[in-house]
Amino acid sequence: MARSNKRNVITAQEIACFAYCPEAWRLEHGLGLEPGNRAALEAGERHHERKAAVERVAGGFIGTGRLVAVLAVMVLLLLLGAVPMMASPWVGAGAVMALLLGLLLVLVGQWMRRGRPSSGDTILVRREP
């Protein structure tokens, strides 16, 4: 068989191709024929690149939100411990606002991860005759 991978390593893409359709795998990887739906494959690659970018941003929001929330809780605990130099009501209000900001960042990140369909997504509906 003529394989595109010269080290005889099976890639995840080949496994997915074979699992989806063994005949498509044979034609593409066994015989080296190009798929006829190249435009759809490239559209799928662009779609997954956008999804990966959203996932990175969502993960950053969640991580930053957690950090801000933990720091705000630490400041509030110091205030409750009545540290004299931090006993200002403005510090307490700022800590509460930081806690709310941290929780908001976590919630936004989780909302982004839920994966709402964007306008560029294609949703296929199969109708039974």
N, CA, C and O atoms as a GROMACS GRO file, in nm:
protein
  516
    1MET      N    1   0.083  -0.118   0.000
    1MET     CA    2   0.000   0.000   0.000
    1MET      C    3   0.087   0.124   0.000
    1MET      O    4   0.190   0.129   0.068
    2ALA      N    5   0.047   0.223  -0.075
    2ALA     CA    6   0.119   0.350  -0.077
    2ALA      C    7   0.064   0.438   0.034
    2ALA      O    8  -0.052   0.479   0.031
    3ARG      N    9   0.149   0.466   0.132
    3ARG     CA   10   0.105   0.547   0.247
    3ARG      C   11   0.173   0.682   0.242
    3ARG      O   12   0.290   0.692   0.205
    4SER      N   13   0.100   0.784   0.278
    4SER     CA   14   0.156   0.918   0.280
    4SER      C   15   0.254   0.935   0.396
    4SER      O   16   0.343   1.019   0.389
    5ASN      N   17   0.239   0.857   0.500
    5ASN     CA   18   0.325   0.865   0.617
    5ASN      C   19   0.437   0.763   0.600
    5ASN      O   20   0.412   0.643   0.605
    6LYS      N   21   0.560   0.809   0.580
    6LYS     CA   22   0.671   0.720   0.546
    6LYS      C   23   0.723   0.640   0.665
    6LYS      O   24   0.795   0.542   0.645
    7ARG      N   25   0.688   0.679   0.786
    7ARG     CA   26   0.737   0.607   0.904
    7ARG      C   27   0.644   0.495   0.946
    7ARG      O   28   0.666   0.436   1.052
    8ASN      N   29   0.543   0.465   0.870
    8ASN     CA   30   0.444   0.362   0.902
    8ASN      C   31   0.378   0.386   1.037
    8ASN      O   32   0.355   0.292   1.114
    9VAL      N   33   0.348   0.511   1.064
    9VAL     CA   34   0.276   0.549   1.186
    9VAL      C   35   0.134   0.583   1.143
    9VAL      O   36   0.112   0.660   1.049
   10ILE      N   37   0.039   0.526   1.213
   10ILE     CA   38  -0.101   0.554   1.182
   10ILE      C   39  -0.142   0.679   1.260
   10ILE      O   40  -0.126   0.684   1.382
   11THR      N   41  -0.194   0.778   1.189
   11THR     CA   42  -0.233   0.903   1.253
   11THR      C   43  -0.377   0.895   1.304
   11THR      O   44  -0.453   0.807   1.264
   12ALA      N   45  -0.412   0.987   1.391
   12ALA     CA   46  -0.549   0.994   1.443
   12ALA      C   47  -0.647   1.022   1.331
   12ALA      O   48  -0.760   0.973   1.332
   13GLN      N   49  -0.604   1.102   1.232
   13GLN     CA   50  -0.691   1.134   1.119
   13GLN      C   51  -0.720   1.007   1.038
   13GLN      O   52  -0.833   0.988   0.992
   14GLU      N   53  -0.621   0.922   1.022
   14GLU     CA   54  -0.643   0.796   0.949
   14GLU      C   55  -0.739   0.704   1.025
   14GLU      O   56  -0.826   0.642   0.964
   15ILE      N   57  -0.725   0.697   1.155
   15ILE     CA   58  -0.814   0.613   1.236
   15ILE      C   59  -0.957   0.665   1.227
   15ILE      O   60  -1.052   0.588   1.210
   16ALA      N   61  -0.972   0.798   1.238
   16ALA     CA   62  -1.105   0.857   1.228
   16ALA      C   63  -1.165   0.833   1.090
   16ALA      O   64  -1.284   0.803   1.078
   17CYS      N   65  -1.082   0.845   0.987
   17CYS     CA   66  -1.130   0.822   0.850
   17CYS      C   67  -1.175   0.677   0.835
   17CYS      O   68  -1.279   0.650   0.776
   18PHE      N   69  -1.097   0.582   0.888
   18PHE     CA   70  -1.132   0.441   0.876
   18PHE      C   71  -1.256   0.409   0.958
   18PHE      O   72  -1.342   0.333   0.913
   19ALA      N   73  -1.266   0.467   1.078
   19ALA     CA   74  -1.384   0.440   1.162
   19ALA      C   75  -1.510   0.494   1.097
   19ALA      O   76  -1.617   0.433   1.107
   20TYR      N   77  -1.499   0.608   1.030
   20TYR     CA   78  -1.616   0.667   0.965
   20TYR      C   79  -1.655   0.589   0.840
   20TYR      O   80  -1.773   0.559   0.819
   21CYS      N   81  -1.555   0.555   0.758
   21CYS     CA   82  -1.585   0.483   0.633
   21CYS      C   83  -1.459   0.411   0.587
   21CYS      O   84  -1.367   0.475   0.536
   22PRO      N   85  -1.451   0.279   0.604
   22PRO     CA   86  -1.332   0.205   0.561
   22PRO      C   87  -1.303   0.220   0.411
   22PRO      O   88  -1.187   0.218   0.371
   23GLU      N   89  -1.405   0.237   0.331
   23GLU     CA   90  -1.383   0.253   0.187
   23GLU      C   91  -1.317   0.387   0.157
   23GLU      O   92  -1.230   0.396   0.071
   24ALA      N   93  -1.358   0.493   0.228
   24ALA     CA   94  -1.295   0.624   0.210
   24ALA      C   95  -1.149   0.617   0.252
   24ALA      O   96  -1.062   0.677   0.188
   25TRP      N   97  -1.120   0.544   0.360
   25TRP     CA   98  -0.981   0.528   0.403
   25TRP      C   99  -0.900   0.456   0.296
   25TRP      O  100  -0.787   0.495   0.267
   26ARG      N  101  -0.957   0.350   0.238
   26ARG     CA  102  -0.886   0.273   0.135
   26ARG      C  103  -0.857   0.360   0.013
   26ARG      O  104  -0.748   0.354  -0.044
   27LEU      N  105  -0.954   0.440  -0.027
   27LEU     CA  106  -0.934   0.524  -0.145
   27LEU      C  107  -0.831   0.634  -0.119
   27LEU      O  108  -0.746   0.660  -0.204
   28GLU      N  109  -0.839   0.697  -0.003
   28GLU     CA  110  -0.750   0.810   0.023
   28GLU      C  111  -0.611   0.764   0.067
   28GLU      O  112  -0.511   0.811   0.012
   29HIS      N  113  -0.604   0.674   0.164
   29HIS     CA  114  -0.474   0.638   0.220
   29HIS      C  115  -0.415   0.514   0.155
   29HIS      O  116  -0.293   0.499   0.149
   30GLY      N  117  -0.499   0.426   0.106
   30GLY     CA  118  -0.447   0.306   0.041
   30GLY      C  119  -0.409   0.330  -0.104
   30GLY      O  120  -0.300   0.291  -0.147
   31LEU      N  121  -0.496   0.395  -0.178
   31LEU     CA  122  -0.471   0.420  -0.321
   31LEU      C  123  -0.417   0.560  -0.347
   31LEU      O  124  -0.372   0.589  -0.458
   32GLY      N  125  -0.422   0.648  -0.248
   32GLY     CA  126  -0.367   0.782  -0.263
   32GLY      C  127  -0.454   0.876  -0.345
   32GLY      O  128  -0.403   0.974  -0.399
   33LEU      N  129  -0.584   0.849  -0.356
   33LEU     CA  130  -0.674   0.936  -0.431
   33LEU      C  131  -0.718   1.053  -0.344
   33LEU      O  132  -0.737   1.037  -0.223
   34GLU      N  133  -0.734   1.169  -0.405
   34GLU     CA  134  -0.781   1.287  -0.333
   34GLU      C  135  -0.932   1.278  -0.314
   34GLU      O  136  -1.002   1.233  -0.403
   35PRO      N  137  -0.982   1.322  -0.197
   35PRO     CA  138  -1.127   1.321  -0.176
   35PRO      C  139  -1.196   1.426  -0.265
   35PRO      O  140  -1.138   1.530  -0.295
   36GLY      N  141  -1.317   1.396  -0.305
   36GLY     CA  142  -1.392   1.485  -0.392
   36GLY      C  143  -1.456   1.601  -0.318
   36GLY      O  144  -1.498   1.698  -0.380
   37ASN      N  145  -1.463   1.594  -0.187
   37ASN     CA  146  -1.528   1.699  -0.108
   37ASN      C  147  -1.423   1.783  -0.035
   37ASN      O  148  -1.436   1.810   0.085
   38ARG      N  149  -1.320   1.824  -0.105
   38ARG     CA  150  -1.211   1.900  -0.045
   38ARG      C  151  -1.262   2.031   0.020
   38ARG      O  152  -1.214   2.070   0.126
   39ALA      N  153  -1.358   2.097  -0.046
   39ALA     CA  154  -1.410   2.223   0.010
   39ALA      C  155  -1.478   2.199   0.145
   39ALA      O  156  -1.460   2.279   0.237
   40ALA      N  157  -1.554   2.091   0.157
   40ALA     CA  158  -1.620   2.060   0.284
   40ALA      C  159  -1.517   2.025   0.391
   40ALA      O  160  -1.534   2.062   0.507
   41LEU      N  161  -1.412   1.954   0.354
   41LEU     CA  162  -1.308   1.920   0.451
   41LEU      C  163  -1.236   2.045   0.501
   41LEU      O  164  -1.206   2.057   0.620
   42GLU      N  165  -1.208   2.138   0.410
   42GLU     CA  166  -1.142   2.262   0.450
   42GLU      C  167  -1.234   2.348   0.536
   42GLU      O  168  -1.188   2.415   0.629
   43ALA      N  169  -1.363   2.347   0.505
   43ALA     CA  170  -1.459   2.420   0.589
   43ALA      C  171  -1.463   2.360   0.729
   43ALA      O  172  -1.473   2.433   0.828
   44GLY      N  173  -1.455   2.228   0.739
   44GLY     CA  174  -1.451   2.162   0.869
   44GLY      C  175  -1.326   2.197   0.947
   44GLY      O  176  -1.332   2.215   1.069
   45GLU      N  177  -1.212   2.208   0.878
   45GLU     CA  178  -1.088   2.248   0.945
   45GLU      C  179  -1.099   2.390   0.999
   45GLU      O  180  -1.057   2.416   1.112
   46ARG      N  181  -1.156   2.481   0.920
   46ARG     CA  182  -1.173   2.618   0.967
   46ARG      C  183  -1.267   2.623   1.087
   46ARG      O  184  -1.244   2.697   1.182
   47HIS      N  185  -1.373   2.544   1.082
   47HIS     CA  186  -1.469   2.538   1.192
   47HIS      C  187  -1.400   2.494   1.321
   47HIS      O  188  -1.421   2.554   1.427
   48HIS      N  189  -1.319   2.391   1.313
   48HIS     CA  190  -1.251   2.340   1.432
   48HIS      C  191  -1.143   2.435   1.481
   48HIS      O  192  -1.116   2.441   1.601
   49GLU      N  193  -1.081   2.510   1.390
   49GLU     CA  194  -0.985   2.612   1.434
   49GLU      C  195  -1.055   2.720   1.514
   49GLU      O  196  -1.002   2.766   1.616
   50ARG      N  197  -1.174   2.762   1.468
   50ARG     CA  198  -1.251   2.863   1.542
   50ARG      C  199  -1.293   2.809   1.678
   50ARG      O  200  -1.285   2.880   1.779
   51LYS      N  201  -1.337   2.684   1.682
   51LYS     CA  202  -1.377   2.623   1.809
   51LYS      C  203  -1.260   2.617   1.906
   51LYS      O  204  -1.276   2.643   2.026
   52ALA      N  205  -1.140   2.583   1.855
   52ALA     CA  206  -1.022   2.576   1.942
   52ALA      C  207  -0.987   2.714   1.996
   52ALA      O  208  -0.946   2.725   2.112
   53ALA      N  209  -1.001   2.818   1.915
   53ALA     CA  210  -0.972   2.954   1.961
   53ALA      C  211  -1.069   2.994   2.072
   53ALA      O  212  -1.028   3.053   2.172
   54VAL      N  213  -1.196   2.963   2.056
   54VAL     CA  214  -1.297   2.994   2.158
   54VAL      C  215  -1.265   2.918   2.286
   54VAL      O  216  -1.280   2.972   2.395
   55GLU      N  217  -1.222   2.793   2.273
   55GLU     CA  218  -1.189   2.712   2.391
   55GLU      C  219  -1.070   2.772   2.466
   55GLU      O  220  -1.069   2.772   2.590
   56ARG      N  221  -0.970   2.822   2.393
   56ARG     CA  222  -0.855   2.885   2.460
   56ARG      C  223  -0.898   3.011   2.535
   56ARG      O  224  -0.855   3.033   2.648
   57VAL      N  225  -0.982   3.093   2.473
   57VAL     CA  226  -1.028   3.215   2.538
   57VAL      C  227  -1.112   3.180   2.661
   57VAL      O  228  -1.097   3.242   2.766
   58ALA      N  229  -1.202   3.082   2.647
   58ALA     CA  230  -1.287   3.042   2.759
   58ALA      C  231  -1.202   2.990   2.875
   58ALA      O  232  -1.229   3.022   2.991
   59GLY      N  233  -1.101   2.911   2.844
   59GLY     CA  234  -1.013   2.861   2.950
   59GLY      C  235  -0.938   2.972   3.020
   59GLY      O  236  -0.918   2.968   3.141
   60GLY      N  237  -0.897   3.074   2.943
   60GLY     CA  238  -0.831   3.190   3.003
   60GLY      C  239  -0.924   3.267   3.094
   60GLY      O  240  -0.884   3.310   3.202
   61PHE      N  241  -1.049   3.286   3.051
   61PHE     CA  242  -1.147   3.354   3.134
   61PHE      C  243  -1.169   3.279   3.265
   61PHE      O  244  -1.171   3.339   3.373
   62ILE      N  245  -1.185   3.148   3.255
   62ILE     CA  246  -1.211   3.068   3.375
   62ILE      C  247  -1.092   3.073   3.471
   62ILE      O  248  -1.110   3.090   3.591
   63GLY      N  249  -0.972   3.057   3.417
   63GLY     CA  250  -0.852   3.061   3.502
   63GLY      C  251  -0.833   3.197   3.567
   63GLY      O  252  -0.803   3.205   3.686
   64THR      N  253  -0.849   3.303   3.489
   64THR     CA  254  -0.835   3.439   3.544
   64THR      C  255  -0.943   3.467   3.647
   64THR      O  256  -0.916   3.526   3.752
   65GLY      N  257  -1.065   3.424   3.618
   65GLY     CA  258  -1.174   3.445   3.713
   65GLY      C  259  -1.151   3.374   3.844
   65GLY      O  260  -1.178   3.429   3.951
   66ARG      N  261  -1.101   3.253   3.837
   66ARG     CA  262  -1.071   3.179   3.961
   66ARG      C  263  -0.962   3.249   4.042
   66ARG      O  264  -0.973   3.261   4.164
   67LEU      N  265  -0.858   3.295   3.973
   67LEU     CA  266  -0.749   3.364   4.042
   67LEU      C  267  -0.799   3.492   4.110
   67LEU      O  268  -0.768   3.517   4.226
   68VAL      N  269  -0.876   3.572   4.038
   68VAL     CA  270  -0.929   3.696   4.094
   68VAL      C  271  -1.021   3.666   4.213
   68VAL      O  272  -1.016   3.735   4.315
   69ALA      N  273  -1.105   3.563   4.199
   69ALA     CA  274  -1.196   3.528   4.308
   69ALA      C  275  -1.119   3.483   4.432
   69ALA      O  276  -1.154   3.522   4.544
   70VAL      N  277  -1.016   3.402   4.414
   70VAL     CA  278  -0.937   3.355   4.529
   70VAL      C  279  -0.867   3.472   4.596
   70VAL      O  280  -0.865   3.481   4.719
   71LEU      N  281  -0.809   3.563   4.517
   71LEU     CA  282  -0.743   3.680   4.576
   71LEU      C  283  -0.843   3.767   4.651
   71LEU      O  284  -0.812   3.819   4.759
   72ALA      N  285  -0.962   3.785   4.595
   72ALA     CA  286  -1.064   3.866   4.663
   72ALA      C  287  -1.107   3.802   4.794
   72ALA      O  288  -1.127   3.872   4.893
   73VAL      N  289  -1.122   3.670   4.795
   73VAL     CA  290  -1.160   3.601   4.919
   73VAL      C  291  -1.049   3.617   5.024
   73VAL      O  292  -1.078   3.635   5.142
   74MET      N  293  -0.924   3.610   4.979
   74MET     CA  294  -0.813   3.629   5.074
   74MET      C  295  -0.816   3.769   5.134
   74MET      O  296  -0.794   3.784   5.254
   75VAL      N  297  -0.843   3.871   5.052
   75VAL     CA  298  -0.852   4.008   5.104
   75VAL      C  299  -0.968   4.020   5.202
   75VAL      O  300  -0.956   4.083   5.307
   76LEU      N  301  -1.081   3.960   5.168
   76LEU     CA  302  -1.196   3.965   5.259
   76LEU      C  303  -1.166   3.894   5.390
   76LEU      O  304  -1.207   3.941   5.496
   77LEU      N  305  -1.096   3.782   5.385
   77LEU     CA  306  -1.060   3.712   5.508
   77LEU      C  307  -0.965   3.796   5.593
   77LEU      O  308  -0.974   3.797   5.716
   78LEU      N  309  -0.873   3.868   5.527
   78LEU     CA  310  -0.785   3.958   5.602
   78LEU      C  311  -0.865   4.070   5.667
   78LEU      O  312  -0.837   4.110   5.780
   79LEU      N  313  -0.965   4.120   5.595
   79LEU     CA  314  -1.048   4.226   5.653
   79LEU      C  315  -1.128   4.174   5.771
   79LEU      O  316  -1.143   4.243   5.872
   80LEU      N  317  -1.179   4.052   5.760
   80LEU     CA  318  -1.255   3.994   5.871
   80LEU      C  319  -1.164   3.968   5.990
   80LEU      O  320  -1.209   3.969   6.105
   81GLY      N  321  -1.037   3.943   5.962
   81GLY     CA  322  -0.940   3.926   6.070
   81GLY      C  323  -0.900   4.058   6.132
   81GLY      O  324  -0.822   4.062   6.228
   82ALA      N  325  -0.953   4.167   6.078
   82ALA     CA  326  -0.932   4.304   6.130
   82ALA      C  327  -0.786   4.343   6.128
   82ALA      O  328  -0.732   4.389   6.229
   83VAL      N  329  -0.722   4.325   6.017
   83VAL     CA  330  -0.586   4.376   6.001
   83VAL      C  331  -0.597   4.528   6.000
   83VAL      O  332  -0.668   4.583   5.916
   84PRO      N  333  -0.530   4.599   6.091
   84PRO     CA  334  -0.552   4.743   6.108
   84PRO      C  335  -0.529   4.826   5.982
   84PRO      O  336  -0.606   4.918   5.955
   85MET      N  337  -0.427   4.797   5.904
   85MET     CA  338  -0.397   4.883   5.790
   85MET      C  339  -0.493   4.860   5.673
   85MET      O  340  -0.495   4.940   5.580
   86MET      N  341  -0.572   4.752   5.676
   86MET     CA  342  -0.662   4.724   5.566
   86MET      C  343  -0.808   4.740   5.608
   86MET      O  344  -0.898   4.690   5.540
   87ALA      N  345  -0.833   4.809   5.717
   87ALA     CA  346  -0.968   4.818   5.771
   87ALA      C  347  -1.054   4.922   5.699
   87ALA      O  348  -1.163   4.953   5.747
   88SER      N  349  -1.009   4.975   5.588
   88SER     CA  350  -1.086   5.075   5.515
   88SER      C  351  -1.207   5.011   5.448
   88SER      O  352  -1.196   4.901   5.394
   89PRO      N  353  -1.322   5.079   5.451
   89PRO     CA  354  -1.440   5.023   5.383
   89PRO      C  355  -1.421   5.016   5.231
   89PRO      O  356  -1.484   4.934   5.164
   90TRP      N  357  -1.335   5.102   5.178
   90TRP     CA  358  -1.311   5.099   5.033
   90TRP      C  359  -1.239   4.971   4.991
   90TRP      O  360  -1.264   4.917   4.883
   91VAL      N  361  -1.151   4.924   5.075
   91VAL     CA  362  -1.081   4.799   5.045
   91VAL      C  363  -1.180   4.683   5.044
   91VAL      O  364  -1.174   4.595   4.958
   92GLY      N  365  -1.270   4.684   5.142
   92GLY     CA  366  -1.372   4.579   5.147
   92GLY      C  367  -1.462   4.582   5.025
   92GLY      O  368  -1.494   4.478   4.968
   93ALA      N  369  -1.504   4.702   4.986
   93ALA     CA  370  -1.590   4.714   4.868
   93ALA      C  371  -1.515   4.670   4.743
   93ALA      O  372  -1.572   4.605   4.655
   94GLY      N  373  -1.387   4.707   4.735
   94GLY     CA  374  -1.307   4.664   4.619
   94GLY      C  375  -1.290   4.514   4.615
   94GLY      O  376  -1.292   4.454   4.507
   95ALA      N  377  -1.274   4.451   4.730
   95ALA     CA  378  -1.260   4.306   4.735
   95ALA      C  379  -1.389   4.237   4.693
   95ALA      O  380  -1.387   4.137   4.621
   96VAL      N  381  -1.502   4.292   4.738
   96VAL     CA  382  -1.631   4.234   4.696
   96VAL      C  383  -1.649   4.249   4.546
   96VAL      O  384  -1.695   4.156   4.480
   97MET      N  385  -1.614   4.365   4.492
   97MET     CA  386  -1.625   4.386   4.347
   97MET      C  387  -1.532   4.291   4.271
   97MET      O  388  -1.570   4.237   4.167
   98ALA      N  389  -1.411   4.270   4.323
   98ALA     CA  390  -1.318   4.177   4.259
   98ALA      C  391  -1.371   4.035   4.264
   98ALA      O  392  -1.355   3.960   4.168
   99LEU      N  393  -1.434   3.999   4.374
   99LEU     CA  394  -1.494   3.866   4.384
   99LEU      C  395  -1.605   3.849   4.281
   99LEU      O  396  -1.613   3.746   4.214
  100LEU      N  397  -1.689   3.951   4.267
  100LEU     CA  398  -1.796   3.945   4.167
  100LEU      C  399  -1.739   3.940   4.026
  100LEU      O  400  -1.792   3.868   3.940
  101LEU      N  401  -1.633   4.016   4.000
  101LEU     CA  402  -1.569   4.012   3.868
  101LEU      C  403  -1.512   3.874   3.839
  101LEU      O  404  -1.527   3.822   3.729
  102GLY      N  405  -1.448   3.815   3.939
  102GLY     CA  406  -1.393   3.680   3.921
  102GLY      C  407  -1.501   3.579   3.890
  102GLY      O  408  -1.486   3.496   3.801
  103LEU      N  409  -1.611   3.585   3.964
  103LEU     CA  410  -1.721   3.493   3.939
  103LEU      C  411  -1.783   3.517   3.802
  103LEU      O  412  -1.822   3.421   3.734
  104LEU      N  413  -1.792   3.642   3.760
  104LEU     CA  414  -1.845   3.674   3.627
  104LEU      C  415  -1.755   3.618   3.518
  104LEU      O  416  -1.804   3.563   3.419
  105LEU      N  417  -1.624   3.630   3.534
  105LEU     CA  418  -1.531   3.574   3.435
  105LEU      C  419  -1.546   3.422   3.425
  105LEU      O  420  -1.544   3.366   3.316
  106VAL      N  421  -1.560   3.356   3.539
  106VAL     CA  422  -1.580   3.211   3.537
  106VAL      C  423  -1.710   3.175   3.465
  106VAL      O  424  -1.713   3.083   3.384
  107LEU      N  425  -1.816   3.248   3.495
  107LEU     CA  426  -1.945   3.219   3.430
  107LEU      C  427  -1.940   3.244   3.280
  107LEU      O  428  -1.995   3.166   3.203
  108VAL      N  429  -1.874   3.351   3.237
  108VAL     CA  430  -1.862   3.379   3.094
  108VAL      C  431  -1.782   3.270   3.026
  108VAL      O  432  -1.818   3.225   2.917
  109GLY      N  433  -1.673   3.228   3.089
  109GLY     CA  434  -1.592   3.120   3.031
  109GLY      C  435  -1.671   2.991   3.018
  109GLY      O  436  -1.660   2.921   2.918
  110GLN      N  437  -1.749   2.958   3.119
  110GLN     CA  438  -1.830   2.836   3.112
  110GLN      C  439  -1.939   2.849   3.006
  110GLN      O  440  -1.971   2.752   2.938
  111TRP      N  441  -1.996   2.968   2.992
  111TRP     CA  442  -2.098   2.990   2.889
  111TRP      C  443  -2.036   2.972   2.750
  111TRP      O  444  -2.099   2.915   2.661
  112MET      N  445  -1.913   3.022   2.732
  112MET     CA  446  -1.846   3.008   2.602
  112MET      C  447  -1.819   2.861   2.572
  112MET      O  448  -1.825   2.820   2.456
  113ARG      N  449  -1.789   2.783   2.673
  113ARG     CA  450  -1.760   2.641   2.652
  113ARG      C  451  -1.883   2.559   2.618
  113ARG      O  452  -1.870   2.448   2.565
  114ARG      N  453  -2.002   2.611   2.646
  114ARG     CA  454  -2.123   2.534   2.617
  114ARG      C  455  -2.142   2.511   2.469
  114ARG      O  456  -2.212   2.418   2.429
  115GLY      N  457  -2.080   2.594   2.386
  115GLY     CA  458  -2.082   2.570   2.243
  115GLY      C  459  -2.211   2.606   2.173
  115GLY      O  460  -2.271   2.522   2.107
  116ARG      N  461  -2.253   2.727   2.187
  116ARG     CA  462  -2.370   2.771   2.112
  116ARG      C  463  -2.335   2.773   1.964
  116ARG      O  464  -2.226   2.816   1.929
  117PRO      N  465  -2.425   2.726   1.876
  117PRO     CA  466  -2.395   2.730   1.733
  117PRO      C  467  -2.379   2.874   1.684
  117PRO      O  468  -2.462   2.960   1.713
  118SER      N  469  -2.272   2.897   1.609
  118SER     CA  470  -2.252   3.030   1.553
  118SER      C  471  -2.318   3.037   1.416
  118SER      O  472  -2.368   2.937   1.366
  119SER      N  473  -2.318   3.155   1.357
  119SER     CA  474  -2.384   3.171   1.228
  119SER      C  475  -2.314   3.092   1.118
  119SER      O  476  -2.375   3.060   1.017
  120GLY      N  477  -2.186   3.059   1.137
  120GLY     CA  478  -2.113   2.984   1.036
  120GLY      C  479  -2.129   2.834   1.048
  120GLY      O  480  -2.084   2.760   0.960
  121ASP      N  481  -2.193   2.787   1.154
  121ASP     CA  482  -2.210   2.644   1.173
  121ASP      C  483  -2.317   2.590   1.079
  121ASP      O  484  -2.417   2.656   1.053
  122THR      N  485  -2.295   2.471   1.031
  122THR     CA  486  -2.391   2.404   0.948
  122THR      C  487  -2.454   2.293   1.030
  122THR      O  488  -2.382   2.208   1.084
  123ILE      N  489  -2.584   2.292   1.039
  123ILE     CA  490  -2.653   2.189   1.113
  123ILE      C  491  -2.727   2.104   1.012
  123ILE      O  492  -2.814   2.151   0.939
  124LEU      N  493  -2.691   1.976   1.009
  124LEU     CA  494  -2.753   1.885   0.914
  124LEU      C  495  -2.872   1.818   0.979
  124LEU      O  496  -2.864   1.770   1.092
  125VAL      N  497  -2.980   1.817   0.908
  125VAL     CA  498  -3.102   1.753   0.957
  125VAL      C  499  -3.136   1.641   0.861
  125VAL      O  500  -3.150   1.662   0.741
  126ARG      N  501  -3.151   1.524   0.915
  126ARG     CA  502  -3.186   1.409   0.832
  126ARG      C  503  -3.335   1.385   0.844
  126ARG      O  504  -3.388   1.366   0.954
  127ARG      N  505  -3.402   1.387   0.731
  127ARG     CA  506  -3.546   1.365   0.731
  127ARG      C  507  -3.577   1.227   0.678
  127ARG      O  508  -3.529   1.185   0.573
  128GLU      N  509  -3.657   1.159   0.754
  128GLU     CA  510  -3.698   1.024   0.713
  128GLU      C  511  -3.812   1.034   0.611
  128GLU      O  512  -3.901   1.118   0.627
  129PRO      N  513  -3.810   0.952   0.507
  129PRO     CA  514  -3.918   0.956   0.407
  129PRO      C  515  -4.050   0.904   0.460
  129PRO      O  516  -4.149   0.902   0.387
   0.00000   0.00000   0.00000
